Amino acid sequence: MGSHLADGSQLFSNQTPESSEHTGLAGIADGVEKAGASLWKDVYEHRAAIEIVAGTAAAGALALYAGREQVGRMLAGGAKDVLLVEDTPFMGKAMKSALEQNGERVTWVTGFKSANPLTATTLNGDDLVLNPRNFKVALVDGELKGSYLQGEHVVNALHKAGVTSIGTSTVSTINEAMLANGAEIAAQKGTVIGALANNQLDLAAAVRTPGTAQKGLDALAVKLKGPEGKPLRRQADAILQKFMNEDPG
């Protein structure tokens, strides 16, 4: 997302359009499809890894009958980390801090260079090749400045690899695009940071029952706008302000 926010409280008011640097889905479809195909290929060529999880008989059945996404989710069952995709430094730091306070282990990246292999960019500009199987869930910003892949492409690649994604744009239409391309859940960024700052987003439960998690975030979005949401907004504002002060530019 852009750095146009004057203060954290704006996240809880009306949405603000962001500058768009969309790359068409058609332009990267082949790379995303290859990423998904590589995972499926692993089921055949590295059967031992599957057998550890499912047992020998189940591994054979999976290879014959299961779809790519089901196999990917099975492999991701033991994953522990959270992938955070956010290009704005103060917001990334705030979300990472809130996640870690909630006991999560976080890998934070600011953009992506390719889908196959899944190669991200860190805040320092370094390339980082990611193994989707390491992540139980991903929080993905919709518009990533300077990134070859945008949020809708990222969630599409992660979905093919069996990773649950939560879209976190400040723009409703971009969240809708991410939902259409593989994200299981999406909410305004203000709602997400409000949920994280107040430990009201159970990520493990979100993976198991994304529909329930979506309803919870929708209800929280309404609450944050009213008087009863004031303590929750205050908590979220505090963590945002802390990191905005560290990154005034």
C-alpha positions in Angstrom: 0.0 0.0 0.0 1.1 3.6 -0.4 2.4 5.8 2.4 -0.3 8.4 2.0 -1.8 7.8 5.4 -1.5 10.9 7.7 -2.2 8.8 10.8 -3.2 5.4 11.8 -6.8 6.4 12.6 -7.5 7.0 8.9 -7.5 3.2 8.6 -10.7 3.1 10.5 -12.5 5.7 8.3 -13.5 5.6 4.7 -11.2 3.7 2.3 -8.6 5.7 0.4 -7.6 4.8 -3.2 -4.1 3.7 -3.7 -1.9 4.2 -6.7 -2.0 1.1 -8.9 0.8 -0.7 -10.6 -1.1 -3.8 -11.7 0.6 -6.4 -13.8 -2.0 -8.3 -15.9 -2.8 -11.8 -14.8 -2.2 -13.1 -18.3 1.4 -11.9 -18.2 2.3 -14.1 -15.3 -0.2 -17.0 -15.6 2.5 -19.4 -17.0 4.8 -18.8 -14.0 2.0 -19.3 -11.5 0.8 -22.5 -13.2 4.4 -23.9 -13.2 4.6 -23.2 -9.5 1.5 -25.2 -8.9 2.7 -28.0 -11.3 6.0 -28.2 -9.5 4.2 -29.0 -6.2 2.1 -31.7 -7.9 5.3 -33.2 -9.5 6.8 -33.4 -6.0 4.0 -35.8 -5.0 5.2 -38.3 -7.6 8.9 -37.8 -7.4 9.2 -37.4 -3.6 6.7 -39.9 -2.3 8.6 -40.5 0.9 7.7 -37.0 2.2 4.0 -37.7 1.5 4.1 -41.1 3.1 5.4 -39.6 6.4 2.3 -37.5 6.6 -0.4 -39.8 5.0 0.9 -43.3 5.2 1.9 -45.5 2.3 -1.6 -46.4 1.2 -2.9 -42.9 1.5 0.0 -41.5 -0.5 -0.8 -43.7 -3.4 -4.4 -42.7 -3.2 -3.5 -39.0 -3.1 -1.2 -39.3 -6.1 -4.0 -41.0 -8.1 -7.1 -39.1 -7.0 -6.4 -35.9 -5.1 -6.3 -32.4 -6.7 -3.3 -30.1 -6.5 -4.8 -27.9 -3.9 -5.8 -30.7 -1.5 -2.2 -32.2 -1.7 -0.7 -28.7 -1.1 -2.9 -28.2 2.0 -1.9 -31.6 3.3 1.7 -30.8 3.0 1.2 -27.4 4.6 -0.5 -29.1 7.6 2.7 -29.0 9.7 3.7 -25.5 8.7 4.0 -23.0 11.5 5.1 -19.7 10.1 3.1 -16.7 8.9 4.0 -15.0 5.7 3.4 -11.2 5.8 3.4 -9.4 2.5 3.3 -5.6 3.0 5.3 -2.9 1.2 4.9 0.0 3.6 7.6 -0.1 6.2 5.7 1.2 9.3 2.7 -0.9 8.5 4.8 -4.0 8.0 6.6 -3.4 11.2 3.4 -2.8 13.1 1.7 -6.0 11.7 4.8 -8.1 12.3 5.1 -6.8 15.9 1.4 -7.6 16.6 1.7 -11.0 15.1 4.8 -11.8 17.2 3.1 -10.5 20.3 0.4 -13.1 19.6 3.0 -15.8 19.5 3.4 -16.1 15.7 6.7 -16.6 13.9 6.7 -14.2 10.9 8.5 -13.9 7.6 7.9 -10.4 6.2 8.5 -9.5 2.6 7.6 -6.3 0.6 7.1 -7.7 -2.9 7.7 -10.6 -5.3 10.0 -11.0 -8.3 8.7 -14.3 -9.6 6.2 -17.1 -9.0 8.4 -20.0 -10.0 10.4 -20.2 -7.9 8.4 -18.1 -5.5 10.9 -15.3 -5.0 10.2 -12.4 -2.7 11.9 -9.1 -1.9 12.8 -8.0 1.6 12.7 -4.5 3.1 16.4 -4.3 2.5 16.0 -5.2 -1.2 17.4 -8.7 -0.9 15.9 -11.6 -2.8 14.4 -14.4 -0.8 13.2 -17.7 -2.3 10.3 -19.0 -0.3 9.0 -22.5 0.2 5.2 -22.2 0.5 5.1 -25.4 2.6 6.7 -23.5 5.5 3.7 -21.2 5.9 0.3 -22.0 7.5 -1.2 -18.7 6.4 -0.3 -15.5 4.5 -1.4 -11.9 5.0 -1.2 -10.2 1.7 -1.4 -6.5 0.8 -3.1 -5.8 -2.5 -0.9 -3.2 -4.2 2.8 -3.7 -3.8 4.9 -0.8 -5.1 7.7 -1.9 -7.4 6.7 -5.5 -7.3 6.4 -7.7 -10.4 3.6 -9.7 -8.7 0.7 -7.9 -7.1 -1.6 -9.2 -4.4 -4.0 -11.0 -6.7 -1.0 -12.9 -8.3 0.6 -13.7 -4.9 -2.6 -15.2 -3.4 -3.1 -17.2 -6.7 0.3 -18.7 -6.4 -0.1 -19.4 -2.7 -3.5 -21.0 -3.3 -2.1 -23.4 -5.8 0.5 -24.4 -3.2 -2.2 -24.9 -0.6 -1.5 -21.9 1.6 -4.4 -20.0 3.0 -4.3 -16.2 2.2 -5.9 -13.2 3.8 -6.2 -10.1 1.6 -5.4 -6.9 3.5 -5.9 -4.0 1.1 -7.4 -0.7 2.2 -9.4 -0.8 -1.1 -12.5 -3.0 -1.2 -12.3 -3.7 -5.0 -8.7 -5.0 -4.6 -9.7 -7.3 -1.7 -12.5 -8.6 -4.0 -9.9 -9.2 -6.7 -7.8 -11.2 -4.3 -10.8 -13.2 -3.2 -11.5 -14.0 -6.8 -7.9 -15.2 -7.4 -7.4 -17.5 -4.4 -7.6 -15.6 -1.1 -9.9 -17.4 1.3 -10.4 -14.3 3.5 -10.1 -10.5 3.0 -10.7 -7.4 5.1 -9.8 -3.7 5.1 -6.3 -3.2 6.5 -7.7 -1.2 9.4 -9.8 -4.2 10.4 -6.9 -6.6 10.2 -4.5 -4.4 12.2 -7.3 -3.9 14.8 -7.8 -7.6 15.0 -4.1 -8.3 15.3 -3.4 -5.5 17.8 -6.2 -6.9 20.1 -5.4 -10.6 19.5 -8.8 -11.2 17.9 -7.7 -13.1 14.8 -7.0 -16.8 15.4 -4.9 -17.7 12.4 -5.0 -21.4 13.0 -8.8 -21.3 13.2 -8.9 -19.1 10.1 -7.1 -21.9 8.2 -9.5 -24.5 9.4 -12.7 -22.5 8.9 -12.1 -19.4 6.8 -15.8 -18.7 6.4 -16.1 -18.3 10.2 -13.0 -16.1 10.3 -14.4 -13.9 7.5 -17.6 -13.4 9.5 -15.6 -12.5 12.5 -13.6 -9.8 10.6 -16.8 -8.4 9.1 -18.3 -8.1 12.5 -15.2 -6.5 13.9 -15.1 -4.0 11.0 -18.6 -2.7 12.1 -17.6 -2.7 15.8 -14.4 -0.6 15.1 -16.5 2.2 13.6 -18.7 2.6 16.6 -18.3 3.7 20.2 -17.8 0.2 21.5 -14.8 -0.1 19.2 -12.9 2.8 20.8 -10.7 0.7 23.1 -9.8 -1.6 20.1 -9.0 1.4 17.9 -6.8 2.9 20.7 -4.8 -0.3 20.9 -4.3 -0.4 17.1 -3.5 3.3 16.9 -0.8 2.8 19.6 1.1 0.2 17.7 0.7 2.1 14.4 1.9 5.3 15.9 5.0 3.6 17.4 6.2 2.5 14.1 5.1 5.6 12.2 7.3 7.7 14.5 10.2 5.4 13.7 9.6 5.8 9.9 8.4 9.5 9.5 9.1 9.5 5.8 
